[in-house]
Amino acid sequence: GVRLFEDYAYMTRAGLLKSARGAGLQQRLISARVAYARRAGLPKITTYVWAGNIASMRSLCKQGFLPTRWERTERGDNGQTFIHMAKQLQPSLAKPLTRAA
């Protein structure tokens, strides 16, 4: 799903059954959630992924998400690292860089 906030959207956790993997479904699910946030007029969408889940990170990167920070949690003896990722949806108000003459 997607949670909408005042200035960003947050893509909640999602996963696929092993039998559904490899058919592009994850890409379509990400695209649908990004489109929903874009229609809501929000400037960016964020999410996070477990650092060991390379397939999910690849899916997000293919959709234009970039890593923004990492977070280490301490849960019992097995701490986990998560990568937070974001995608800009609206054009930045900053002027684009131009080449000097």
C-alpha positions as a Python dict, from the first residue, in 0.01 Angstrom:
ca = {
    (1, 'G'): (0, 0, 0),
    (2, 'V'): (83, 368, 14),
    (3, 'R'): (43, 608, 303),
    (4, 'L'): (-1, 971, 206),
    (5, 'F'): (144, 1247, 421),
    (6, 'E'): (149, 1623, 373),
    (7, 'D'): (473, 1639, 175),
    (8, 'Y'): (553, 1280, 74),
    (9, 'A'): (413, 932, 22),
    (10, 'Y'): (540, 625, 203),
    (11, 'M'): (532, 290, 25),
    (12, 'T'): (453, 23, 284),
    (13, 'R'): (604, -321, 282),
    (14, 'A'): (505, -563, 10),
    (15, 'G'): (629, -898, -109),
    (16, 'L'): (561, -1168, -363),
    (17, 'L'): (518, -1539, -325),
    (18, 'K'): (803, -1734, -483),
    (19, 'S'): (561, -1869, -743),
    (20, 'A'): (483, -1511, -858),
    (21, 'R'): (843, -1396, -897),
    (22, 'G'): (1010, -1337, -1230),
    (23, 'A'): (704, -1216, -1422),
    (24, 'G'): (747, -840, -1366),
    (25, 'L'): (470, -821, -1107),
    (26, 'Q'): (684, -639, -850),
    (27, 'Q'): (767, -371, -1110),
    (28, 'R'): (397, -324, -1188),
    (29, 'L'): (311, -299, -818),
    (30, 'I'): (578, -36, -760),
    (31, 'S'): (464, 156, -1070),
    (32, 'A'): (103, 156, -949),
    (33, 'R'): (198, 292, -607),
    (34, 'V'): (423, 560, -759),
    (35, 'A'): (141, 663, -995),
    (36, 'Y'): (-100, 688, -700),
    (37, 'A'): (140, 919, -512),
    (38, 'R'): (199, 1125, -826),
    (39, 'R'): (-178, 1169, -879),
    (40, 'A'): (-201, 1288, -519),
    (41, 'G'): (40, 1568, -616),
    (42, 'L'): (314, 1470, -374),
    (43, 'P'): (676, 1563, -450),
    (44, 'K'): (836, 1233, -346),
    (45, 'I'): (776, 877, -239),
    (46, 'T'): (986, 686, 13),
    (47, 'T'): (1028, 330, 136),
    (48, 'Y'): (1285, 102, 292),
    (49, 'V'): (1427, -240, 219),
    (50, 'W'): (1625, -493, 421),
    (51, 'A'): (1988, -461, 315),
    (52, 'G'): (2007, -831, 230),
    (53, 'N'): (1714, -815, -12),
    (54, 'I'): (1905, -739, -331),
    (55, 'A'): (1610, -828, -558),
    (56, 'S'): (1389, -563, -394),
    (57, 'M'): (1665, -303, -410),
    (58, 'R'): (1709, -374, -781),
    (59, 'S'): (1335, -341, -841),
    (60, 'L'): (1327, -6, -664),
    (61, 'C'): (1636, 121, -848),
    (62, 'K'): (1480, 25, -1183),
    (63, 'Q'): (1188, 250, -1089),
    (64, 'G'): (1417, 545, -1011),
    (65, 'F'): (1448, 510, -633),
    (66, 'L'): (1781, 612, -481),
    (67, 'P'): (1922, 523, -139),
    (68, 'T'): (1897, 809, 110),
    (69, 'R'): (2026, 657, 435),
    (70, 'W'): (2075, 331, 620),
    (71, 'E'): (1952, 227, 963),
    (72, 'R'): (2073, -47, 1193),
    (73, 'T'): (1821, -194, 1436),
    (74, 'E'): (1903, -407, 1736),
    (75, 'R'): (1655, -690, 1765),
    (76, 'G'): (1782, -961, 1996),
    (77, 'D'): (2121, -1093, 1893),
    (78, 'N'): (2050, -1038, 1522),
    (79, 'G'): (2055, -669, 1443),
    (80, 'Q'): (1932, -583, 1095),
    (81, 'T'): (2029, -311, 851),
    (82, 'F'): (1769, -135, 639),
    (83, 'I'): (1825, 93, 340),
    (84, 'H'): (1584, 386, 309),
    (85, 'M'): (1513, 486, -52),
    (86, 'A'): (1327, 773, -218),
    (87, 'K'): (1210, 886, -559),
    (88, 'Q'): (1139, 1247, -659),
    (89, 'L'): (799, 1273, -830),
    (90, 'Q'): (770, 1643, -900),
    (91, 'P'): (1033, 1856, -1071),
    (92, 'S'): (1265, 2033, -831),
    (93, 'L'): (1232, 2412, -807),
    (94, 'A'): (1610, 2442, -842),
    (95, 'K'): (1740, 2566, -1174),
    (96, 'P'): (1911, 2299, -1383),
    (97, 'L'): (2287, 2314, -1413),
    (98, 'T'): (2415, 2466, -1735),
    (99, 'R'): (2749, 2427, -1904),
    (100, 'A'): (2977, 2729, -1885),
    (101, 'A'): (3051, 2885, -2224),
}
